[in-house]
Amino acid sequence: MNLWLETLDAPLQHRAGIIDDLDVDIAIVGGGFTGLWAAHFLRKEMPGANIVVLEKEFVGFGASGRNGGWASALYPVAFDRLVIEVGQERARNVREVWRRSVPELGAELAGLSIDAGFSYGGNITVARTQVQMKRVDAQFLAATHAGEGAVRLSKDQMQERINVKDAVGGLFIRECARIHPANAVRGLAHAVERAGVRIFEESEVLSLRPGTSSVAKKGIVKVRHRGTIRRVHATHIVEATEGFLPSINTPARSNRSVVPVYSLMTATEPLSPEIWKEIGWSGNETLAEASHLITYAQRTADNRIAIGGRGAPYFFNSKISPEQDRDPVVHGHLRELARSWFPLLRDVNFTHAWGGPLGISRDWHPTVSFDETSGYARAGGYVGDGVTSSYVAGRTLADLISGKESEFTHLPWVNHQSPQWEGEPVRWLAINAGLKVMTWADREERLTHRESLIARAMAPLLGH
């Protein structure tokens, strides 16, 4: 059960599917944050454009309605690496755009009258061992180098904010907000509809064929609704499917361009005031542990703890299926982690467990691309940091397609070409080995109280 979909402000209702062939200016494939933010900003930049959004299931079915609810300033590529690749000035600009975009996203939601429980409380990374504290110190130095206002927390300061068992310190980053992602994405859908954008659900895109300016032909999107095939002719086609990219026949279609890696979540029942008094967490900060295996959590607007993390296996040949949304072992580990942070949860029920795929490119770079000749555009590969990144991507796509030059069109992710992932079975072996390494590394550090030798040896091979 997905907590976010079960706690929507309004009942989940499906929109009609496509029933006719269409001729439009812009066809957007994917009814998540990327596609809807693109539609929102395109409507502003091109108010007379005929825009449609095509969604296979329903708005928010993918990562936009399943994620951890962090609107963070995290960019998947480390700052030092960005400096090497694009230079100090452009790297700093990336970090500045993402930091600024967190409160701007909140203001945009508020301006559209979308109540997504947006709470600009910042993020805390907690260290529970001295080895983890070394990583926190490294993150603090990196943030300082990037010109960011990170705050190093002592043991006492950490416990004053959130009383995590065995905490020895932490790091506070201001630019992060908690949201209810499904309320946000579905509210955004209603907003773009009010602005005149048409959204078709239960409309599966089978293939995309970009246009060709040499013969002035529009692109064609082949769509299936209840067994009937329809064609959408469009001057511009925007592919915004993130981790679901391998399932569609598109110009970017390749099992080796983006891989879907699953991240899973679980959530408690609403907690009593007595438990919250002991835990603290009154500032609504998002929370993570400085472990090798990625973890993330939030205090929800209805006073639950929702916690998630990586660790679920990658499936051969980029397979995606509903059965993969739940993994008893990984969900069990997440419940154990929550109870290790907060022992008061030992008698508390965990009422929800869900998950879904996110998109990862081979070099961990997100991408926004646009080919002016064919009218084809694409965005994705956010590596799990997609709430804010999709907002920035929507602005970038709108400026590129409308021909408006801006700071967004000069970001280094514009037309970035990531290398292909290895073929199978090498890809399956490598990705799952990397996930296992992170799990083993955390266990090794708990046992030895020293930095993991396994993680150090494998770091050059993991790409991030």
N, C-alpha and C positions, 0 to 999 in steps of 0.2 A: 504494500500500500504506500502510495506517494503522499506524504504529509501535505505538500504544497497544493496538490490538486484536491485533496479532501478538505482543505480549510480555505478554499476560495471565498471571496466576498459574495459571489453570486454562483448559482449552480452552473456546472459545466454544460453548455449547450453547443451543439455542432451547427456550423454554417452549411449552407447548401454547397453542393459540388458543381463543377463546370458542366454545362449541358449543351453548349453551342461552341462552334469554332469562333475565335475572336481575332480581331486585328487591333493591336494596342501599341502604345509608345514604349512602355517598359513592362516586362514580365519578370517578376521576382519569384524565384524558386526557393521555398522554405519559409514557414511561418513562425520563426523564432525571433530572438532579439536582433540579429543581423539584418534579416529581411525586413522587419518592421521598422527598425530605426532608419534603414535606407529609404523605405517608403515615406516615412515621416519627413525626413530632410529633403528628399526629392520633391515632395509636394511643395515644400517651401521654396526651393530653388527653381522648380519648373511647375508653377501652379496650374498651367493648362494641360499638363501631360495626362494621358490615359494610362493609369497604373493598375496592375493586378498582381496579387500575391497568390501563389499556388502552393498548397500544403497537402501532403499525402494523408495525414491523420487529422489533427486539429491543432490550433494555435497553442504553442507551448508544449507539444508532445515530446520534443527532443530535449536537449540539454538546458534550454531556456526555462523549462518548467520542472527541472529535476535537480538543479545545482545546489551548492551549499549556501547560496544567498549572500555571497560576498561581492559587493561592488568595490573592488580594490584598485590600487594604482599599480598592481604588479604587472610587469611586462615579462614575457617568458624568457627573453634573452638577457643574461646578466649584464650589468652596466659595463664592467671592464671589457667584456667581449664586444659589446656594442661600440665602445671607444675604438677598439682595434679595427673593427669592420667599417665604421662610418665616421670616425673622428669624434673628438671631445664635444664640440659644439652641438652636432646633430644628436649625439647620444644624450646629452643633457636636455635637449629639447624634447626628445621622446619622453623622458621621465617627467618633465614639466607638464607636457600635454596630458599624460595619464593622471598625474596628481590633480591637476586642475579639473579634469573631467569627472572626478568622483562627485564633488558638490554640484557641478553643472548638471550631471545626470539626475541628481536628486531634485534640483530646481526645475528641470524639464518635466519630470514626472508630476511634480506639484502643479506646474503650469497647465498640465493636461488633466488635472483633477484626478490623478491616479494615486490611490492610497495603497502603497506597497510596503508599509511599515518601515520606510526608509529612516534609519537612525545613524547619524554620522558620528559613531563612537570611536573610530579608529580600530587598529588591530594590535593584539598582543601575541607575541611568540614566547612561550614559556620554556625555560630550561629546567630540567629535573635532575640533571647530573652535571658535574663539572665539565665533562666532555661536551655536552650540549651547550653549556655556557660559553665554551670557546667558539662554537659556531655562532652563537648569538653575538659575541664580541666582533666576530668577522663580519656579520651582517651589519652591525652598527658602524664599523669602519667603512664598509662599502657604501652605506647610505650617506654617511658624512662626506665621502669622496664625491658622491653624486649631487651634493648640495641639498640633501633632504634633512628635515628636522626630526630625526629619530631620537628617542630617549631610552637610555639604558636603565633598566629597573633592577634595584637590589632585591634581595629575598623579601625584606619587609615591605618594600613598595609593591612587589608583585602580589603578595598575600593581601595587602590592603585593597587591591583592585579585584582580583579573583583568587580565591583561596584554593589553589591547586595543591594537592598533596605532594610533598617532596620537592616543591619548587625551590630552586636556588637563585633564581633571577629571571629576567626576561627583557624583551625589547618592545617598545611601544612605537607604532607608526601611525601618524594622524590620519593619513589619507585612506580610509576604508570605511564602508558603511554596511550595515546589515539591511537586507531587504527580504521580502517575501517574493521570490522570483516569479511564481505563477501568477500572482495578482499583478505584478509589474508587466509581464508579457501580454497577458490578456487585456489589461487596461490599455496598453499601447495599441493593441489590435482595434479596440473600440474607437480609440482616438483617430487612427488613420482612416477608419471607415467613415467617421464623421467628416473627415476632410475630403472624402470622395474617392478613396482607394477601395477597390473591390477585392475581397478575400474569398477564395474558394477552398473549402476543406474537402477531405476525402477525395482529393484529386491528385492521383499519383503521376508524377512526371517520369516518363519512361526514357526520354532522350532530349537532348538539346542540340540544335544545329545553328550556330551563329550565322549572321548575315554576311553578305559580301558587297562591299561598296562598288566594286567594278561593274556590277550589273544592277546595282540599286535594289538588291533583294533583302527583304527582312529575314531575321532569324526565325526559326520554327521550334516551338516547344511541343513535344508530343505528350499528351496527357490522357490518363485513363480514369474514368469515373463509373463505377458499377458496371464494368465490362465494356463500356463504350469508349472509343478512342476519339479525342478531340485534338485540334491543332490550334495553337496560339501563335499568331504571327506578330513579331515584336521587333521594333527598331533596336532596342536594347534588352539584353537578357542578363539578369543578375542571379548567379548561383550562390545560395546562402544556406548550405545544408550541413556545414561543419563536419562532425564525425560521421554523418551519413553519406558523405560524398562518394565512397566506393560503391554505393548501391544504385547510382544513376549513371546512365550513359551520357557523359558530358565531355567537353574538350579537356577538362582536367581529370577525367575519369581514369583512374588507375588504382589498383590495389596497392600501389607503391608510392602514391603521392601524399596521401594522408592516411594514417592508421587510426582506427577507433580503439581507444583504450578505456576500459570501464572504471568508473569511480562510483563507490556505493555509499549509502547513507542510512542512518537509523535515527530514531527520535524517541524521547521519553514522553510519558504522559505529562500534562501540566503539573508543575511542581508547586508544593505548598509554600506559603510565605516563610514558614519556619526553615525550610531547606534553603530558600534563597537568602535568608538572613545569614546562614552559616557560610554559604558559597560566596556571597557578595555579587559581583558581576552586575552592579547597578548601572554601569556606564554603557551597556550594550555593545561592548567591544566584540569583534570577532576574535576567535582564539585558535591557535595552533601550537603544536609542540615542535621543538627543534630536533626532530628525529629525521632519519634518512627517508623513511617512508612517509609520504605526504599525508597530513591530517588537517582537518579544518572543522570548526564548530561555531555555532552561534546560540545566543539566548533568543528564542523566538518571541514575537510580539504577544503570543498567548502563553508565555512562560514555560516553554519546554526547553530542553537542550537537544538540538539537532547536531549530530556529529557525523562526519564522513571521512573517507580516505581512499587511497589507492590500495592495490594488493590483489584485486581480482585479476584472473588470467586474461591475457590477450588470446583471442580465438583465431584458429588457423584461417588464413586467406581473408582476414578482415571481416569475419562473419559477425553479423548483428542479428539478435533475435530477442524477443521478450523474456525468454527463459534466462537470459544472461543478466537481467536486471537484479536478480537475487542470488546470493551466494551464502549459504548458511555459515560457512567457516569465516568468511570475511566479515559478515554482519555480526557474528559472535565475537570476533576480535574487536570490533568497534564498540560493542557494548562493554567488553572487558576494559578497553581503554578509558571509556567514560567513567567507569566505576573506579579505575585506578586514579583518575584525576580527582574524583569526588566520591569518597567511600559512602557518603550518605545515600548514594543511588542504589545501594545493594538490594534494597527492598522495593525499588521503584520499577514500574512496568515500562518496557519499551514497546510502544504501540505501533510503530511504523518501520518498514524496511524497504528500501527501493534503490535504484541506481540507473546508470545509463552511460553511453559512450561519449567521449570527448575526442576531438581531433588533434593529432600530433604530426607535424611534419618532421622530416629526417634531421633537420638542423635546429628544430625547436623554434623556428621563426614563424610568426603569424604573417599572413599575406593579404593584401588588398590589391587586386590587379584589374586593369581595364585596357581593352584593345579598342581604340577609337575606330579602326577600320571595320571590324566585325560587329562592334557594339556589345561584345561579351565582357562581363565583369564577374568577379568572384572575390569572396572574402572568407577567411576562416583560419583554422590551425592555431587556436588560442591556447592550447595546452592546459585547459582548465581555468584560465584567467579571463573568461569570456564576457562577464557582465559589463564591465567598463570597456573592454576592448571592442565589443560589438557595437557599443554606442559610438566610439571613435570611428569604427569601420563604417557605420552608417553615414556619418558626416563626411568621411573620406570618399565613399562611393558617390554620394550626392554631388560633391564638388567635381569629381572626375567626370561623371556622366554629363553634368550640366555645363562643363567647360569652364568652371570657376577656379581660378588659381588661388590657393590659400595655403596656410601652414600645413593643413592636412594633406594636400596633394604633394607636399615635399617631404613627408615622413619616409623613413628608409624602408618601411614595409611595402610601399607602393611598387608594384610590379617586381617584387622580390621573387626569385626563382629558387626554391629549395631543391636539393638533390632528391632523387628517388630513394625510397626504402629498398632494402635488399629483397630479392625474391624469396618465395617459400621453398624449403622449410627454414632457411636461414633467419628470416624475419621473425617467425614464430619462436624459434629457439632463442634469439638474441633478446627480444622484448621480454619474454617470460623469465629469462635468466637475469635480466636487469631488475625485474620486480622482486625476484627471490633474493638477489644480492642486497637490496635495501632492507628486506625483512631480516636477513641473517646479520647484516651490519648492526642493526639496532639491538639484536640479541647479544651479539658479540660485545658491544659496548656496555650493556648491562652487566655482563659477566666479568669483563676485564677492567672496567672503569678506565679504559684507554680508547683513543680514537681507533675506529675500525680499520684494520689492515685490508680487509676485503673491499670495503668501500673505496679506499685510497687506490688500490690496485685496479679497480674496475672503472673509476671515474672517467678516464680518457675515452672509454668505450661507450659510455652511456649518453653522450651527446648533450648533456644539460648540466 
